[in-house]
Structure formats: C-alpha cells, structure tokens
C-alpha cells in the first residue's frame, strides 16, 4: 500500500504544480521574473520570497490540492496491482479464467448493491478491501493449481518429467528472475524430483530386477547400449556385486537426475533452440511464430 504523502510532499507538489498540463510550472516563471526584477531593485526579491511562501502555504494546505497529491501514488499503486493481476490471469486457461471472472463479478456486485442503497453502510471500505483480498487469493490458488497439474501431469515413461525438470532448472538459473518466481520454481522442481523418485519406485515394483535378470540370460551384456541404459546399468552393477538388485533403486534415481542436468547442458549450447515457457498458455502460437520466422 502506498504511504500517505507528508507536509513537505505537499509543499514540493505545490512548488512544481503544472495545472492544465502546462509544460512549465507557473510558479517557476514567477520566481524567474522576480529574480530578474531583483537585479534592478532588490526589494523585488523580498516581495517575491514573501509571495512564494504565501503561495506554497496556501496551496500546500488546501484540502482539495492534498487529495489530488494523495491520488498520484494511489493511482500508481493501483496500476501496478492491476498489472500483476493481469499477468496472473494470463497464466490461466480459458476454464479457470471464466471461474475467476465469475468470482470477481460477484464481488463487484456485492459492493455495487450496497452503493445503490439510500444510506451507505459503515465499513464499506473495509468490506471492499476484504473482497479484493479474497479475489486475489482465489486467483493465486487457481494459478497454483494449474502449475501443480502441469508439473505432475507426465506421460508415464519419465521422459516428460526429465524435460520439465530441465526446463525448470534452466529458468531457475536465470539471475534476472524475481525472488517470488525463484521460490515457485524451487517448489516445482521439488515436486518433479518426488515424481521422479516415485517413478523409480514404480519401475522396481513392476519387476525391473526380474526383467534385467531375464535379459541377462538372453545376452543383455552383449548389447552395445542396452546394458548401459538407466536402471539396467544400476541393477546389473548391484547383481554383479552379489546383491539382489534392490540396492540399485537410489543409484537409478541419482543417475536419472544427473542425466537431466547433462541434457540441460547439451541443449544450452545449441543456439538454434528457442525455449518456451512450459507453463504458458500460448505456446502453440509462439511455436508457429518461431516456425514462420525460420522459413523466411
């Protein structure tokens, strides 16, 4: 919330006041005129100082002028607030946007209904502020829900999780992002790490060790790359060490995380790639724009 201007803020505003959008403040012109006249008669300097003091005190203490000054930071804060709201709304899909618009419309109708009454009820400003906070929290929850759905909605084979992890860690490495976005990215990365760990557990629960054991009997070691695949390589190493394969669970997860980081390093060096924000709703349009630009 913008701080209320003080007395010296009103005096400064009065000194620099430019009514009707004038290019130069009239007060500056008056001071310049009295300054020049003072070279001919120093009495004009005394007269000008007195008039200036009276002008500043008269205008600076005028309640109507103070309300105008108070409205400047409030207007700026309102514009910034609306910009933040529009930025969050832009991250919603069409369904969630309609849900938010419906809530916002209901909040406005509650205030409008009370304003149309014969006597305005007390505490209306507090109620309006509470409804504004409610709509803001609801908007944040909608954005958070969409982000979580996007993060956990993988294809089941792990490739989508690895791609999302790589994209999020690339965003997090950008020093220009805000602290709020950095915290959000850290939370999303943690969720994906948990999903990756869950997928690793699922692989072992579905019989990865038995699958590798059966393939070893059919010549898995003779393959050029199969024996080095994630999961296979860790289970083979544990079996060769006399284990039952279950100890390969953690190394498989760690190896997958390491593979994600290597993917990010590989792609970062390729300047032909145009990166898109996975949480954005207009990626189709952006991809088509990149495609059209590349064909010119």
N, C-alpha and C positions, 0 to 999 in steps of 0.2 A: 504494500500500500504506500502511495506517495506521501512524504511528510508535508505537513501544512507549512506554507511559507511564513517566515517571521517578519518583524517590523522592517529590518534592513532589506529584505527581499522586496517589500512593497515600495520602499524608497528607491531602490535600484530600478524597479519596473517603471516607476513614475519618471525617473531621470531619462530612461530610454524609450518612453512611450511614443508610439507612432500611430496615431489614430487614422482610420480610413485607409490603412495600408500604405501610408506615406513612406517614401524612400529614405528620408532623413527625419529624425525626431525634431519637432518644432522647438523643443527645449534647447537642443544643440544650436539651432540657428539663433535663438535669443541670447544664449551665452556668448556666441561668437560676435554678435552685434554689440553687446555691452562691452565685450573685451576690446573691440576696436575703438569704440567711443571713449573708453577709459584712457586711451593714449592721448586724446585731446583734452579730456577733463577727468582726472582720477575719481571725481565724485560719481561718475557712472559705474565704476567698479563697486563702490559701496552700495549704490542703488541696485545694481544687478545682483549682488550677493544677497541682499535682503529679499528681493523679488524671487530669487531662486529658492531660498529657504522657505519662503511662504508657499510657493508653488508646490514644492516637494511635500511639505507637511499637509497641505490641503488635499492634494491628490492621493498621497500615500495613506492617509487615514480615512479616505472616502470608502464607505462600505461597498458601494457598487463596484468601484475600481478593485477593491480587495477580492471580491467574488470573481471578477474576471481573471485576476492573477492566480487565484486558487484553482481555477478551471484549467490552467495550462498544464501543470504536472498531472492532474487527474485525467485530462484528455490523452496525454502521452501514455500514462499507465494503462488506460482503457484500450488504446490502440495496440500496445504490446500484449495485453491479455487476450484480446481478440485474435491477434496473430498466432499466439500459442494454441488457442482453441482450434483455429482453422488448420493448423499444422497437424494436430492430433486427429481431427475429423478426416483429414486427407489420408490417414493410415487405416481408416475403417473400410470395410467392404460395403456394398450397397445395402445389405440387410441390416447390419449394425448401425449404419448411418440413419436409416429410417427409424430405428429404435431410439437412437439418441434425439433425433429431431422431434419425435413424439413426446419424449420426456421434457425437452426444452420448451416445447409449445405449451404443455400443461403447466409448467412453472410460470410462464409468462401470463397464461390465462388466469391463474390464481391472483397475481398482482393486479392485472387489468380489472378483474372483477371487483376488487376492493377499491380501486381508484374510481370506479364509476358510482360508488355509493355516495350518499348525500354527505356523510361525515367520514373523513378519512380515519381509519382506526389507528390507535397508537401502536408504536413498534413496527410500523410497516417497513421501515428501512432495514431493521434487523431481520425481519422475515424475508425480505428480498435478498439480503446477503446470505442467509441460510439456504435459500433455494438455489442461489448461484453456486454455493459450495457443493450442494447436492448434485447438481448437474455436472459440475467439474469432476467430482469423484466418480460419478457414473461413467463419464467419458473415459477417465483413466482406466477404470475397470474393463470397459469394452476393449480398449487398446491392449491392455494386459492379457485379456482372454484371447484375443486374436493372435498375439505374439506367442503365447503358450501353445495354442493349437497349431500354429505354423512350425514351432520348434519341435513338437513331439510327433507331428504327422509325417513319419518317414515311410519309405516304401517296403520296409521289412527286410531288405537284404543288406542294410548297413551303408550302402553307397550314398544314399541321400543324407544320412547322418554325418558322414565324413565330409560331404560337400558343404553342408550347413556349418559344421564346425570350422572348416577352413575359411568360409566367408565371414563368420562372426569374429574369428581371431584376427583376420585381416582388417576388419573395421576397428577392432579394439586397439590395434597397433597404430592407428591414425592419431597423431598428437593434437589434431585440431578439433576433435570431438569434445562435447561438453561432458562434465562430470556425471550428470544425470544419465546421459546415453551410455557412458562407460560402465556405470553400475548396472544398467539394463543389459548390456552385452555380457557382462560377467555372469549375471543370473542366467541368461540364455545358454551360455557356454556350460555352466554347471549342470543345467537340465540335460543338455545333449550328452555330457560326459556320463551322467547317470543312465541315459538311454543306451549309450554305447556299452556300458558295463552290463546293463540288463540284456542287451543283445548277445553279449559274450556268454552270459549265464545260459541263455536260451540255446545257443549253439551246443554247449556241453550237455544240457538237459535233453536235447534232441538226439544225442548219440554221436557227437563228434569223435570221441575217443574210439568208439566201436567202428565208425566209418574209416578212420585212419588205419586202425588195426587190420581191417579187411583189405584195404587198398595196399597196405604194405605186403600182404601175401600175394598180391597181384602185380607187384613190381613198381610200387609208387616211387621208390628211391631212384628208379631208372629214368624217371621223367626229367625234362630239362628245367621246368619251372614249378610243377605241381607240388613237389616236396618242400618248396620254399614259400608257399602261399601262407598268408596269415592264418593262424590256427593250426594248420597242418604242421608247419615247421616247429611250433612250440610243443605240440603233442608228441611228435617224433623225438624231439630232444629229451623230453621227460621219460618216454618209454626206453630210450637208449640208456638213460641213467638209472634204470631199474625201477622207475615209478610206474604208477597206474594211469598216468595221463591227466589226472585231476589237477596236479600242481601246475599244469600249463595254462590254467584259466587266467591268472593275473598277468603272466608274460604276454598272453594273447591280447588282453586289453591294452597293456602298455605299448605293445607293438603297433596296435591299431592307432593309438593316439600319436605315436611317432610318425606313422605313415601319413596322418592328416597334416602334420607340420611340414613334412617333406613335400607333399602336394602343394601346399601353400607357397613354399619356396620355389618350386618348379614354375608354377603359373605366374608368380610375381615377376619373374624375369622376362616373361613373354609380353612385350608391349603391344602385340596385336590384339590382346584381350581387352574387351570393355566390360568392366564389372558393374553389375546391377545389384541393388539392394533387395535381398530376398523377401523382406517384409513389405515392400512397396506393392501397391495395387495396380500400378500402370506399367508393369514390366513388359507386357505384350507390346504396348505402344512404343516403349523405349527400344525394345529389341528390333522392331520393324524400322524405327528411325535409324538405328545403327546400321541395319542392313541396307537401307536406301542410301545412306551416306557412303557406304563401302562400294556401291555399284556405280557411283558417279565417276 
